[in-house]
Amino acid sequence: MSGTEGGGRAPSATHVDVPESGASCAAEPGCITCGDVAVLLTVTDVAGSDARCRDESGRAELVATELVGAVAVGDRLLVHAGVAIERVQGEAR
């Protein structure tokens, strides 16, 4: 038996490798959006359906934006696990 069958716990992922793309993601200390909460990021550059975003500390991450639609530089996004899940209204900081 594996996973949660038979009362076992499902494995938790703190590190993910994506061999096809060469990408690797680690919640500590790597990826800024792979923790248990979503974070507020500001769009600094747009590339197709992805956007380069920064947090208040200046850390940058590439974010998928398909769920929120087209974005523009300066937009503020709520991001979880590298995916924008909501557009946040208000002035950028």
PyMOL Python script that loads the backbone (N, CA, C, O; Angstrom):
from pymol import cmd

cmd.read_pdbstr("""\
ATOM      1  N   MET A   1       0.834  -1.177   0.000  1.00  0.00           N
ATOM      2  CA  MET A   1       0.000   0.000   0.000  1.00  0.00           C
ATOM      3  C   MET A   1       0.877   1.237   0.000  1.00  0.00           C
ATOM      4  O   MET A   1       1.986   1.230   0.536  1.00  0.00           O
ATOM      5  N   SER A   2       0.369   2.298  -0.607  1.00  0.00           N
ATOM      6  CA  SER A   2       1.125   3.541  -0.638  1.00  0.00           C
ATOM      7  C   SER A   2       0.190   4.709  -0.456  1.00  0.00           C
ATOM      8  O   SER A   2      -1.032   4.556  -0.460  1.00  0.00           O
ATOM      9  N   GLY A   3       0.782   5.889  -0.295  1.00  0.00           N
ATOM     10  CA  GLY A   3      -0.036   7.086  -0.133  1.00  0.00           C
ATOM     11  C   GLY A   3      -0.829   7.035   1.142  1.00  0.00           C
ATOM     12  O   GLY A   3      -0.281   6.764   2.210  1.00  0.00           O
ATOM     13  N   THR A   4      -2.158   7.303   1.040  1.00  0.00           N
ATOM     14  CA  THR A   4      -2.987   7.334   2.234  1.00  0.00           C
ATOM     15  C   THR A   4      -3.755   6.048   2.430  1.00  0.00           C
ATOM     16  O   THR A   4      -4.558   5.958   3.360  1.00  0.00           O
ATOM     17  N   GLU A   5      -3.540   5.040   1.585  1.00  0.00           N
ATOM     18  CA  GLU A   5      -4.219   3.761   1.749  1.00  0.00           C
ATOM     19  C   GLU A   5      -3.764   3.105   3.046  1.00  0.00           C
ATOM     20  O   GLU A   5      -2.586   3.182   3.395  1.00  0.00           O
ATOM     21  N   GLY A   6      -4.659   2.477   3.746  1.00  0.00           N
ATOM     22  CA  GLY A   6      -4.315   1.770   4.963  1.00  0.00           C
ATOM     23  C   GLY A   6      -3.931   2.691   6.105  1.00  0.00           C
ATOM     24  O   GLY A   6      -3.257   2.260   7.041  1.00  0.00           O
ATOM     25  N   GLY A   7      -4.340   3.940   6.051  1.00  0.00           N
ATOM     26  CA  GLY A   7      -4.091   4.870   7.137  1.00  0.00           C
ATOM     27  C   GLY A   7      -2.747   5.562   7.082  1.00  0.00           C
ATOM     28  O   GLY A   7      -2.424   6.339   7.980  1.00  0.00           O
ATOM     29  N   GLY A   8      -1.951   5.304   6.051  1.00  0.00           N
ATOM     30  CA  GLY A   8      -0.658   5.976   5.936  1.00  0.00           C
ATOM     31  C   GLY A   8      -0.828   7.433   5.547  1.00  0.00           C
ATOM     32  O   GLY A   8      -1.894   7.842   5.086  1.00  0.00           O
ATOM     33  N   ARG A   9       0.216   8.205   5.734  1.00  0.00           N
ATOM     34  CA  ARG A   9       0.184   9.618   5.360  1.00  0.00           C
ATOM     35  C   ARG A   9       0.665   9.782   3.930  1.00  0.00           C
ATOM     36  O   ARG A   9       1.560   9.065   3.483  1.00  0.00           O
ATOM     37  N   ALA A  10       0.076  10.720   3.218  1.00  0.00           N
ATOM     38  CA  ALA A  10       0.544  11.046   1.880  1.00  0.00           C
ATOM     39  C   ALA A  10       1.891  11.741   2.006  1.00  0.00           C
ATOM     40  O   ALA A  10       2.093  12.517   2.940  1.00  0.00           O
ATOM     41  N   PRO A  11       2.819  11.482   1.089  1.00  0.00           N
ATOM     42  CA  PRO A  11       4.116  12.135   1.174  1.00  0.00           C
ATOM     43  C   PRO A  11       3.973  13.642   0.995  1.00  0.00           C
ATOM     44  O   PRO A  11       3.166  14.096   0.184  1.00  0.00           O
ATOM     45  N   SER A  12       4.748  14.417   1.743  1.00  0.00           N
ATOM     46  CA  SER A  12       4.716  15.869   1.574  1.00  0.00           C
ATOM     47  C   SER A  12       5.878  16.266   0.692  1.00  0.00           C
ATOM     48  O   SER A  12       6.961  15.690   0.791  1.00  0.00           O
ATOM     49  N   ALA A  13       5.665  17.242  -0.167  1.00  0.00           N
ATOM     50  CA  ALA A  13       6.700  17.672  -1.090  1.00  0.00           C
ATOM     51  C   ALA A  13       7.269  19.010  -0.656  1.00  0.00           C
ATOM     52  O   ALA A  13       6.557  20.014  -0.609  1.00  0.00           O
ATOM     53  N   THR A  14       8.539  19.018  -0.345  1.00  0.00           N
ATOM     54  CA  THR A  14       9.211  20.276  -0.078  1.00  0.00           C
ATOM     55  C   THR A  14      10.210  20.580  -1.180  1.00  0.00           C
ATOM     56  O   THR A  14      10.809  21.655  -1.205  1.00  0.00           O
ATOM     57  N   HIS A  15      10.388  19.637  -2.085  1.00  0.00           N
ATOM     58  CA  HIS A  15      11.298  19.819  -3.209  1.00  0.00           C
ATOM     59  C   HIS A  15      10.720  19.103  -4.418  1.00  0.00           C
ATOM     60  O   HIS A  15      10.306  17.948  -4.323  1.00  0.00           O
ATOM     61  N   VAL A  16      10.691  19.788  -5.553  1.00  0.00           N
ATOM     62  CA  VAL A  16      10.150  19.207  -6.773  1.00  0.00           C
ATOM     63  C   VAL A  16      11.139  19.423  -7.901  1.00  0.00           C
ATOM     64  O   VAL A  16      11.596  20.546  -8.114  1.00  0.00           O
ATOM     65  N   ASP A  17      11.481  18.359  -8.635  1.00  0.00           N
ATOM     66  CA  ASP A  17      12.313  18.461  -9.824  1.00  0.00           C
ATOM     67  C   ASP A  17      11.444  18.219 -11.037  1.00  0.00           C
ATOM     68  O   ASP A  17      10.612  17.311 -11.046  1.00  0.00           O
ATOM     69  N   VAL A  18      11.639  19.039 -12.068  1.00  0.00           N
ATOM     70  CA  VAL A  18      10.909  18.870 -13.319  1.00  0.00           C
ATOM     71  C   VAL A  18      11.956  18.639 -14.403  1.00  0.00           C
ATOM     72  O   VAL A  18      12.413  19.582 -15.049  1.00  0.00           O
ATOM     73  N   PRO A  19      12.341  17.343 -14.600  1.00  0.00           N
ATOM     74  CA  PRO A  19      13.448  17.022 -15.498  1.00  0.00           C
ATOM     75  C   PRO A  19      13.278  17.542 -16.926  1.00  0.00           C
ATOM     76  O   PRO A  19      14.257  17.956 -17.547  1.00  0.00           O
ATOM     77  N   GLU A  20      12.047  17.526 -17.459  1.00  0.00           N
ATOM     78  CA  GLU A  20      11.833  17.939 -18.844  1.00  0.00           C
ATOM     79  C   GLU A  20      12.252  19.385 -19.071  1.00  0.00           C
ATOM     80  O   GLU A  20      12.746  19.727 -20.146  1.00  0.00           O
ATOM     81  N   SER A  21      12.060  20.235 -18.070  1.00  0.00           N
ATOM     82  CA  SER A  21      12.366  21.647 -18.236  1.00  0.00           C
ATOM     83  C   SER A  21      13.681  22.040 -17.589  1.00  0.00           C
ATOM     84  O   SER A  21      14.167  23.152 -17.794  1.00  0.00           O
ATOM     85  N   GLY A  22      14.266  21.129 -16.804  1.00  0.00           N
ATOM     86  CA  GLY A  22      15.474  21.462 -16.072  1.00  0.00           C
ATOM     87  C   GLY A  22      15.190  22.284 -14.828  1.00  0.00           C
ATOM     88  O   GLY A  22      16.118  22.737 -14.158  1.00  0.00           O
ATOM     89  N   ALA A  23      13.902  22.482 -14.509  1.00  0.00           N
ATOM     90  CA  ALA A  23      13.532  23.301 -13.356  1.00  0.00           C
ATOM     91  C   ALA A  23      13.592  22.496 -12.076  1.00  0.00           C
ATOM     92  O   ALA A  23      13.408  21.279 -12.079  1.00  0.00           O
ATOM     93  N   SER A  24      13.848  23.180 -11.000  1.00  0.00           N
ATOM     94  CA  SER A  24      13.860  22.584  -9.686  1.00  0.00           C
ATOM     95  C   SER A  24      13.257  23.584  -8.724  1.00  0.00           C
ATOM     96  O   SER A  24      13.502  24.785  -8.846  1.00  0.00           O
ATOM     97  N   CYS A  25      12.477  23.114  -7.775  1.00  0.00           N
ATOM     98  CA  CYS A  25      11.805  24.023  -6.865  1.00  0.00           C
ATOM     99  C   CYS A  25      11.925  23.498  -5.446  1.00  0.00           C
ATOM    100  O   CYS A  25      11.656  22.324  -5.194  1.00  0.00           O
ATOM    101  N   ALA A  26      12.320  24.344  -4.527  1.00  0.00           N
ATOM    102  CA  ALA A  26      12.395  23.975  -3.122  1.00  0.00           C
ATOM    103  C   ALA A  26      11.792  25.097  -2.290  1.00  0.00           C
ATOM    104  O   ALA A  26      12.161  26.260  -2.448  1.00  0.00           O
ATOM    105  N   ALA A  27      10.865  24.749  -1.406  1.00  0.00           N
ATOM    106  CA  ALA A  27      10.207  25.760  -0.587  1.00  0.00           C
ATOM    107  C   ALA A  27      11.206  26.452   0.329  1.00  0.00           C
ATOM    108  O   ALA A  27      11.069  27.649   0.580  1.00  0.00           O
ATOM    109  N   GLU A  28      12.190  25.748   0.828  1.00  0.00           N
ATOM    110  CA  GLU A  28      13.213  26.340   1.693  1.00  0.00           C
ATOM    111  C   GLU A  28      14.569  26.036   1.132  1.00  0.00           C
ATOM    112  O   GLU A  28      14.852  24.849   0.970  1.00  0.00           O
ATOM    113  N   PRO A  29      15.404  26.918   0.830  1.00  0.00           N
ATOM    114  CA  PRO A  29      15.250  28.361   0.810  1.00  0.00           C
ATOM    115  C   PRO A  29      14.955  28.886  -0.579  1.00  0.00           C
ATOM    116  O   PRO A  29      15.063  30.092  -0.799  1.00  0.00           O
ATOM    117  N   GLY A  30      14.586  28.036  -1.530  1.00  0.00           N
ATOM    118  CA  GLY A  30      14.451  28.403  -2.943  1.00  0.00           C
ATOM    119  C   GLY A  30      13.221  29.174  -3.337  1.00  0.00           C
ATOM    120  O   GLY A  30      13.150  30.386  -3.129  1.00  0.00           O
ATOM    121  N   CYS A  31      12.276  28.508  -3.890  1.00  0.00           N
ATOM    122  CA  CYS A  31      11.084  29.104  -4.489  1.00  0.00           C
ATOM    123  C   CYS A  31      10.323  29.964  -3.475  1.00  0.00           C
ATOM    124  O   CYS A  31       9.992  29.497  -2.385  1.00  0.00           O
ATOM    125  N   ILE A  32      10.048  31.216  -3.837  1.00  0.00           N
ATOM    126  CA  ILE A  32       9.383  32.117  -2.892  1.00  0.00           C
ATOM    127  C   ILE A  32       7.885  31.909  -2.810  1.00  0.00           C
ATOM    128  O   ILE A  32       7.238  32.491  -1.938  1.00  0.00           O
ATOM    129  N   THR A  33       7.305  31.093  -3.692  1.00  0.00           N
ATOM    130  CA  THR A  33       5.848  30.914  -3.667  1.00  0.00           C
ATOM    131  C   THR A  33       5.407  29.493  -3.357  1.00  0.00           C
ATOM    132  O   THR A  33       4.226  29.184  -3.514  1.00  0.00           O
ATOM    133  N   CYS A  34       6.299  28.623  -2.925  1.00  0.00           N
ATOM    134  CA  CYS A  34       5.932  27.229  -2.692  1.00  0.00           C
ATOM    135  C   CYS A  34       5.695  26.890  -1.225  1.00  0.00           C
ATOM    136  O   CYS A  34       5.694  25.712  -0.866  1.00  0.00           O
ATOM    137  N   GLY A  35       5.500  27.866  -0.385  1.00  0.00           N
ATOM    138  CA  GLY A  35       5.172  27.600   1.009  1.00  0.00           C
ATOM    139  C   GLY A  35       3.693  27.260   1.131  1.00  0.00           C
ATOM    140  O   GLY A  35       3.032  26.979   0.131  1.00  0.00           O
ATOM    141  N   ASP A  36       3.179  27.285   2.340  1.00  0.00           N
ATOM    142  CA  ASP A  36       1.777  26.949   2.584  1.00  0.00           C
ATOM    143  C   ASP A  36       0.824  28.102   2.351  1.00  0.00           C
ATOM    144  O   ASP A  36      -0.389  27.915   2.445  1.00  0.00           O
ATOM    145  N   VAL A  37       1.327  29.289   2.049  1.00  0.00           N
ATOM    146  CA  VAL A  37       0.481  30.457   1.853  1.00  0.00           C
ATOM    147  C   VAL A  37       0.787  31.097   0.507  1.00  0.00           C
ATOM    148  O   VAL A  37       1.867  30.904  -0.051  1.00  0.00           O
ATOM    149  N   ALA A  38      -0.164  31.855  -0.006  1.00  0.00           N
ATOM    150  CA  ALA A  38       0.065  32.630  -1.221  1.00  0.00           C
ATOM    151  C   ALA A  38       0.787  33.916  -0.828  1.00  0.00           C
ATOM    152  O   ALA A  38       0.638  34.399   0.294  1.00  0.00           O
ATOM    153  N   VAL A  39       1.569  34.466  -1.753  1.00  0.00           N
ATOM    154  CA  VAL A  39       2.299  35.702  -1.482  1.00  0.00           C
ATOM    155  C   VAL A  39       1.925  36.766  -2.510  1.00  0.00           C
ATOM    156  O   VAL A  39       1.529  36.454  -3.633  1.00  0.00           O
ATOM    157  N   LEU A  40       2.058  38.016  -2.106  1.00  0.00           N
ATOM    158  CA  LEU A  40       1.760  39.141  -2.976  1.00  0.00           C
ATOM    159  C   LEU A  40       3.020  39.522  -3.741  1.00  0.00           C
ATOM    160  O   LEU A  40       4.047  39.828  -3.136  1.00  0.00           O
ATOM    161  N   LEU A  41       2.943  39.502  -5.073  1.00  0.00           N
ATOM    162  CA  LEU A  41       4.071  39.855  -5.926  1.00  0.00           C
ATOM    163  C   LEU A  41       3.649  40.935  -6.905  1.00  0.00           C
ATOM    164  O   LEU A  41       2.464  41.082  -7.206  1.00  0.00           O
ATOM    165  N   THR A  42       4.620  41.690  -7.403  1.00  0.00           N
ATOM    166  CA  THR A  42       4.379  42.745  -8.389  1.00  0.00           C
ATOM    167  C   THR A  42       5.013  42.344  -9.711  1.00  0.00           C
ATOM    168  O   THR A  42       6.168  41.919  -9.743  1.00  0.00           O
ATOM    169  N   VAL A  43       4.264  42.476 -10.807  1.00  0.00           N
ATOM    170  CA  VAL A  43       4.752  42.130 -12.144  1.00  0.00           C
ATOM    171  C   VAL A  43       5.808  43.142 -12.578  1.00  0.00           C
ATOM    172  O   VAL A  43       5.581  44.350 -12.523  1.00  0.00           O
ATOM    173  N   THR A  44       6.979  42.632 -13.014  1.00  0.00           N
ATOM    174  CA  THR A  44       8.048  43.502 -13.507  1.00  0.00           C
ATOM    175  C   THR A  44       8.296  43.329 -14.996  1.00  0.00           C
ATOM    176  O   THR A  44       8.911  44.191 -15.624  1.00  0.00           O
ATOM    177  N   ASP A  45       7.822  42.213 -15.578  1.00  0.00           N
ATOM    178  CA  ASP A  45       8.012  41.942 -17.002  1.00  0.00           C
ATOM    179  C   ASP A  45       7.005  40.878 -17.417  1.00  0.00           C
ATOM    180  O   ASP A  45       6.684  39.985 -16.633  1.00  0.00           O
ATOM    181  N   VAL A  46       6.512  40.969 -18.635  1.00  0.00           N
ATOM    182  CA  VAL A  46       5.534  40.001 -19.141  1.00  0.00           C
ATOM    183  C   VAL A  46       6.140  39.279 -20.333  1.00  0.00           C
ATOM    184  O   VAL A  46       6.715  39.900 -21.227  1.00  0.00           O
ATOM    185  N   ALA A  47       5.999  37.937 -20.332  1.00  0.00           N
ATOM    186  CA  ALA A  47       6.502  37.116 -21.429  1.00  0.00           C
ATOM    187  C   ALA A  47       5.437  36.086 -21.786  1.00  0.00           C
ATOM    188  O   ALA A  47       5.426  34.989 -21.228  1.00  0.00           O
ATOM    189  N   GLY A  48       4.547  36.426 -22.706  1.00  0.00           N
ATOM    190  CA  GLY A  48       3.467  35.517 -23.094  1.00  0.00           C
ATOM    191  C   GLY A  48       2.493  35.315 -21.952  1.00  0.00           C
ATOM    192  O   GLY A  48       1.927  36.277 -21.433  1.00  0.00           O
ATOM    193  N   SER A  49       2.295  34.050 -21.554  1.00  0.00           N
ATOM    194  CA  SER A  49       1.365  33.754 -20.457  1.00  0.00           C
ATOM    195  C   SER A  49       2.087  33.666 -19.112  1.00  0.00           C
ATOM    196  O   SER A  49       1.509  33.215 -18.123  1.00  0.00           O
ATOM    197  N   ASP A  50       3.336  34.094 -19.078  1.00  0.00           N
ATOM    198  CA  ASP A  50       4.106  34.131 -17.835  1.00  0.00           C
ATOM    199  C   ASP A  50       4.506  35.569 -17.531  1.00  0.00           C
ATOM    200  O   ASP A  50       4.533  36.425 -18.415  1.00  0.00           O
ATOM    201  N   ALA A  51       4.816  35.815 -16.264  1.00  0.00           N
ATOM    202  CA  ALA A  51       5.270  37.145 -15.859  1.00  0.00           C
ATOM    203  C   ALA A  51       6.415  37.006 -14.861  1.00  0.00           C
ATOM    204  O   ALA A  51       6.368  36.159 -13.969  1.00  0.00           O
ATOM    205  N   ARG A  52       7.425  37.826 -15.012  1.00  0.00           N
ATOM    206  CA  ARG A  52       8.490  37.906 -14.020  1.00  0.00           C
ATOM    207  C   ARG A  52       7.954  38.830 -12.935  1.00  0.00           C
ATOM    208  O   ARG A  52       7.519  39.946 -13.222  1.00  0.00           O
ATOM    209  N   CYS A  53       7.984  38.365 -11.682  1.00  0.00           N
ATOM    210  CA  CYS A  53       7.431  39.128 -10.563  1.00  0.00           C
ATOM    211  C   CYS A  53       8.460  39.245  -9.457  1.00  0.00           C
ATOM    212  O   CYS A  53       9.390  38.443  -9.368  1.00  0.00           O
ATOM    213  N   ARG A  54       8.282  40.265  -8.606  1.00  0.00           N
ATOM    214  CA  ARG A  54       9.165  40.485  -7.448  1.00  0.00           C
ATOM    215  C   ARG A  54       8.333  40.644  -6.190  1.00  0.00           C
ATOM    216  O   ARG A  54       7.206  41.138  -6.219  1.00  0.00           O
ATOM    217  N   ASP A  55       8.928  40.204  -5.071  1.00  0.00           N
ATOM    218  CA  ASP A  55       8.288  40.432  -3.783  1.00  0.00           C
ATOM    219  C   ASP A  55       8.856  41.710  -3.175  1.00  0.00           C
ATOM    220  O   ASP A  55       9.683  42.371  -3.803  1.00  0.00           O
ATOM    221  N   GLU A  56       8.429  42.067  -1.973  1.00  0.00           N
ATOM    222  CA  GLU A  56       8.883  43.299  -1.327  1.00  0.00           C
ATOM    223  C   GLU A  56      10.371  43.281  -0.997  1.00  0.00           C
ATOM    224  O   GLU A  56      10.982  44.335  -0.822  1.00  0.00           O
ATOM    225  N   SER A  57      10.956  42.085  -0.913  1.00  0.00           N
ATOM    226  CA  SER A  57      12.389  41.957  -0.617  1.00  0.00           C
ATOM    227  C   SER A  57      13.247  42.009  -1.871  1.00  0.00           C
ATOM    228  O   SER A  57      14.475  42.002  -1.785  1.00  0.00           O
ATOM    229  N   GLY A  58      12.597  42.063  -3.057  1.00  0.00           N
ATOM    230  CA  GLY A  58      13.329  42.120  -4.310  1.00  0.00           C
ATOM    231  C   GLY A  58      13.615  40.775  -4.940  1.00  0.00           C
ATOM    232  O   GLY A  58      14.238  40.713  -6.000  1.00  0.00           O
ATOM    233  N   ARG A  59      13.165  39.674  -4.301  1.00  0.00           N
ATOM    234  CA  ARG A  59      13.362  38.352  -4.895  1.00  0.00           C
ATOM    235  C   ARG A  59      12.435  38.206  -6.097  1.00  0.00           C
ATOM    236  O   ARG A  59      11.284  38.642  -6.054  1.00  0.00           O
ATOM    237  N   ALA A  60      12.935  37.593  -7.173  1.00  0.00           N
ATOM    238  CA  ALA A  60      12.168  37.462  -8.410  1.00  0.00           C
ATOM    239  C   ALA A  60      11.794  36.012  -8.671  1.00  0.00           C
ATOM    240  O   ALA A  60      12.492  35.084  -8.261  1.00  0.00           O
ATOM    241  N   GLU A  61      10.677  35.842  -9.361  1.00  0.00           N
ATOM    242  CA  GLU A  61      10.218  34.506  -9.738  1.00  0.00           C
ATOM    243  C   GLU A  61       9.361  34.617 -11.006  1.00  0.00           C
ATOM    244  O   GLU A  61       8.648  35.601 -11.201  1.00  0.00           O
ATOM    245  N   LEU A  62       9.444  33.592 -11.860  1.00  0.00           N
ATOM    246  CA  LEU A  62       8.595  33.516 -13.042  1.00  0.00           C
ATOM    247  C   LEU A  62       7.266  32.889 -12.630  1.00  0.00           C
ATOM    248  O   LEU A  62       7.241  31.834 -11.996  1.00  0.00           O
ATOM    249  N   VAL A  63       6.165  33.542 -12.992  1.00  0.00           N
ATOM    250  CA  VAL A  63       4.836  33.150 -12.531  1.00  0.00           C
ATOM    251  C   VAL A  63       3.922  32.885 -13.723  1.00  0.00           C
ATOM    252  O   VAL A  63       3.898  33.669 -14.672  1.00  0.00           O
ATOM    253  N   ALA A  64       3.171  31.789 -13.682  1.00  0.00           N
ATOM    254  CA  ALA A  64       2.170  31.484 -14.703  1.00  0.00           C
ATOM    255  C   ALA A  64       0.934  32.350 -14.433  1.00  0.00           C
ATOM    256  O   ALA A  64       0.492  32.452 -13.289  1.00  0.00           O
ATOM    257  N   THR A  65       0.380  32.969 -15.470  1.00  0.00           N
ATOM    258  CA  THR A  65      -0.730  33.908 -15.274  1.00  0.00           C
ATOM    259  C   THR A  65      -2.030  33.498 -15.968  1.00  0.00           C
ATOM    260  O   THR A  65      -2.961  34.299 -16.051  1.00  0.00           O
ATOM    261  N   GLU A  66      -2.106  32.274 -16.462  1.00  0.00           N
ATOM    262  CA  GLU A  66      -3.300  31.848 -17.197  1.00  0.00           C
ATOM    263  C   GLU A  66      -4.590  31.990 -16.385  1.00  0.00           C
ATOM    264  O   GLU A  66      -5.630  32.309 -16.961  1.00  0.00           O
ATOM    265  N   LEU A  67      -4.556  31.768 -15.092  1.00  0.00           N
ATOM    266  CA  LEU A  67      -5.775  31.819 -14.276  1.00  0.00           C
ATOM    267  C   LEU A  67      -6.314  33.226 -14.068  1.00  0.00           C
ATOM    268  O   LEU A  67      -7.502  33.396 -13.794  1.00  0.00           O
ATOM    269  N   VAL A  68      -5.453  34.248 -14.196  1.00  0.00           N
ATOM    270  CA  VAL A  68      -5.904  35.622 -13.965  1.00  0.00           C
ATOM    271  C   VAL A  68      -6.022  36.427 -15.249  1.00  0.00           C
ATOM    272  O   VAL A  68      -6.471  37.573 -15.211  1.00  0.00           O
ATOM    273  N   GLY A  69      -5.632  35.863 -16.378  1.00  0.00           N
ATOM    274  CA  GLY A  69      -5.718  36.577 -17.652  1.00  0.00           C
ATOM    275  C   GLY A  69      -4.485  37.445 -17.877  1.00  0.00           C
ATOM    276  O   GLY A  69      -3.480  37.326 -17.177  1.00  0.00           O
ATOM    277  N   ALA A  70      -4.591  38.317 -18.867  1.00  0.00           N
ATOM    278  CA  ALA A  70      -3.468  39.177 -19.240  1.00  0.00           C
ATOM    279  C   ALA A  70      -3.083  40.095 -18.086  1.00  0.00           C
ATOM    280  O   ALA A  70      -3.942  40.640 -17.393  1.00  0.00           O
ATOM    281  N   VAL A  71      -1.778  40.257 -17.893  1.00  0.00           N
ATOM    282  CA  VAL A  71      -1.274  41.144 -16.849  1.00  0.00           C
ATOM    283  C   VAL A  71      -0.349  42.173 -17.475  1.00  0.00           C
ATOM    284  O   VAL A  71       0.108  42.010 -18.607  1.00  0.00           O
ATOM    285  N   ALA A  72      -0.076  43.238 -16.723  1.00  0.00           N
ATOM    286  CA  ALA A  72       0.813  44.298 -17.193  1.00  0.00           C
ATOM    287  C   ALA A  72       1.817  44.612 -16.089  1.00  0.00           C
ATOM    288  O   ALA A  72       1.590  44.311 -14.917  1.00  0.00           O
ATOM    289  N   VAL A  73       2.927  45.219 -16.485  1.00  0.00           N
ATOM    290  CA  VAL A  73       3.936  45.636 -15.520  1.00  0.00           C
ATOM    291  C   VAL A  73       3.272  46.528 -14.472  1.00  0.00           C
ATOM    292  O   VAL A  73       2.527  47.449 -14.807  1.00  0.00           O
ATOM    293  N   GLY A  74       3.554  46.242 -13.200  1.00  0.00           N
ATOM    294  CA  GLY A  74       2.976  46.999 -12.105  1.00  0.00           C
ATOM    295  C   GLY A  74       1.774  46.333 -11.460  1.00  0.00           C
ATOM    296  O   GLY A  74       1.402  46.679 -10.339  1.00  0.00           O
ATOM    297  N   ASP A  75       1.157  45.373 -12.161  1.00  0.00           N
ATOM    298  CA  ASP A  75       0.025  44.649 -11.572  1.00  0.00           C
ATOM    299  C   ASP A  75       0.501  43.891 -10.339  1.00  0.00           C
ATOM    300  O   ASP A  75       1.640  43.427 -10.277  1.00  0.00           O
ATOM    301  N   ARG A  76      -0.389  43.777  -9.363  1.00  0.00           N
ATOM    302  CA  ARG A  76      -0.089  43.020  -8.147  1.00  0.00           C
ATOM    303  C   ARG A  76      -0.893  41.729  -8.183  1.00  0.00           C
ATOM    304  O   ARG A  76      -2.095  41.739  -8.450  1.00  0.00           O
ATOM    305  N   LEU A  77      -0.209  40.610  -7.909  1.00  0.00           N
ATOM    306  CA  LEU A  77      -0.828  39.299  -8.014  1.00  0.00           C
ATOM    307  C   LEU A  77      -0.636  38.513  -6.723  1.00  0.00           C
ATOM    308  O   LEU A  77       0.408  38.598  -6.076  1.00  0.00           O
ATOM    309  N   LEU A  78      -1.656  37.751  -6.360  1.00  0.00           N
ATOM    310  CA  LEU A  78      -1.542  36.797  -5.275  1.00  0.00           C
ATOM    311  C   LEU A  78      -1.082  35.500  -5.927  1.00  0.00           C
ATOM    312  O   LEU A  78      -1.754  34.984  -6.820  1.00  0.00           O
ATOM    313  N   VAL A  79       0.068  34.963  -5.485  1.00  0.00           N
ATOM    314  CA  VAL A  79       0.714  33.833  -6.165  1.00  0.00           C
ATOM    315  C   VAL A  79       0.957  32.697  -5.193  1.00  0.00           C
ATOM    316  O   VAL A  79       1.427  32.900  -4.074  1.00  0.00           O
ATOM    317  N   HIS A  80       0.622  31.484  -5.647  1.00  0.00           N
ATOM    318  CA  HIS A  80       0.906  30.276  -4.874  1.00  0.00           C
ATOM    319  C   HIS A  80       1.512  29.235  -5.799  1.00  0.00           C
ATOM    320  O   HIS A  80       0.978  28.968  -6.875  1.00  0.00           O
ATOM    321  N   ALA A  81       2.623  28.650  -5.383  1.00  0.00           N
ATOM    322  CA  ALA A  81       3.298  27.586  -6.133  1.00  0.00           C
ATOM    323  C   ALA A  81       3.598  27.991  -7.571  1.00  0.00           C
ATOM    324  O   ALA A  81       3.475  27.179  -8.488  1.00  0.00           O
ATOM    325  N   GLY A  82       3.993  29.256  -7.769  1.00  0.00           N
ATOM    326  CA  GLY A  82       4.375  29.719  -9.096  1.00  0.00           C
ATOM    327  C   GLY A  82       3.221  30.037 -10.019  1.00  0.00           C
ATOM    328  O   GLY A  82       3.431  30.249 -11.213  1.00  0.00           O
ATOM    329  N   VAL A  83       1.987  30.076  -9.487  1.00  0.00           N
ATOM    330  CA  VAL A  83       0.802  30.350 -10.295  1.00  0.00           C
ATOM    331  C   VAL A  83       0.033  31.524  -9.688  1.00  0.00           C
ATOM    332  O   VAL A  83      -0.296  31.507  -8.502  1.00  0.00           O
ATOM    333  N   ALA A  84      -0.252  32.539 -10.500  1.00  0.00           N
ATOM    334  CA  ALA A  84      -1.064  33.665 -10.038  1.00  0.00           C
ATOM    335  C   ALA A  84      -2.495  33.162  -9.876  1.00  0.00           C
ATOM    336  O   ALA A  84      -3.077  32.609 -10.809  1.00  0.00           O
ATOM    337  N   ILE A  85      -3.060  33.360  -8.677  1.00  0.00           N
ATOM    338  CA  ILE A  85      -4.413  32.864  -8.418  1.00  0.00           C
ATOM    339  C   ILE A  85      -5.426  33.986  -8.274  1.00  0.00           C
ATOM    340  O   ILE A  85      -6.632  33.740  -8.278  1.00  0.00           O
ATOM    341  N   GLU A  86      -4.941  35.229  -8.146  1.00  0.00           N
ATOM    342  CA  GLU A  86      -5.861  36.361  -8.047  1.00  0.00           C
ATOM    343  C   GLU A  86      -5.113  37.650  -8.319  1.00  0.00           C
ATOM    344  O   GLU A  86      -3.948  37.802  -7.953  1.00  0.00           O
ATOM    345  N   ARG A  87      -5.808  38.583  -8.971  1.00  0.00           N
ATOM    346  CA  ARG A  87      -5.280  39.923  -9.183  1.00  0.00           C
ATOM    347  C   ARG A  87      -5.691  40.764  -7.983  1.00  0.00           C
ATOM    348  O   ARG A  87      -6.844  40.703  -7.557  1.00  0.00           O
ATOM    349  N   VAL A  88      -4.769  41.546  -7.430  1.00  0.00           N
ATOM    350  CA  VAL A  88      -5.042  42.361  -6.242  1.00  0.00           C
ATOM    351  C   VAL A  88      -5.154  43.826  -6.668  1.00  0.00           C
ATOM    352  O   VAL A  88      -4.256  44.367  -7.314  1.00  0.00           O
ATOM    353  N   GLN A  89      -6.254  44.449  -6.302  1.00  0.00           N
ATOM    354  CA  GLN A  89      -6.473  45.851  -6.645  1.00  0.00           C
ATOM    355  C   GLN A  89      -5.748  46.745  -5.651  1.00  0.00           C
ATOM    356  O   GLN A  89      -5.551  46.360  -4.498  1.00  0.00           O
ATOM    357  N   GLY A  90      -5.354  47.920  -6.081  1.00  0.00           N
ATOM    358  CA  GLY A  90      -4.691  48.864  -5.209  1.00  0.00           C
ATOM    359  C   GLY A  90      -3.362  49.296  -5.795  1.00  0.00           C
ATOM    360  O   GLY A  90      -2.905  48.755  -6.802  1.00  0.00           O
ATOM    361  N   GLU A  91      -2.754  50.268  -5.160  1.00  0.00           N
ATOM    362  CA  GLU A  91      -1.486  50.804  -5.644  1.00  0.00           C
ATOM    363  C   GLU A  91      -0.336  49.858  -5.359  1.00  0.00           C
ATOM    364  O   GLU A  91      -0.295  49.205  -4.315  1.00  0.00           O
ATOM    365  N   ALA A  92       0.598  49.790  -6.297  1.00  0.00           N
ATOM    366  CA  ALA A  92       1.812  48.991  -6.086  1.00  0.00           C
ATOM    367  C   ALA A  92       2.681  49.690  -5.056  1.00  0.00           C
ATOM    368  O   ALA A  92       2.653  50.915  -4.935  1.00  0.00           O
ATOM    369  N   ARG A  93       3.444  48.917  -4.325  1.00  0.00           N
ATOM    370  CA  ARG A  93       4.335  49.482  -3.293  1.00  0.00           C
ATOM    371  C   ARG A  93       5.649  49.840  -3.869  1.00  0.00           C
ATOM    372  O   ARG A  93       6.525  50.328  -3.155  1.00  0.00           O
TER     373      ARG A  93
END
""", "prot")
cmd.dss("prot")
cmd.show_as("cartoon", "prot")
cmd.util.cbc("prot")
cmd.orient("prot")
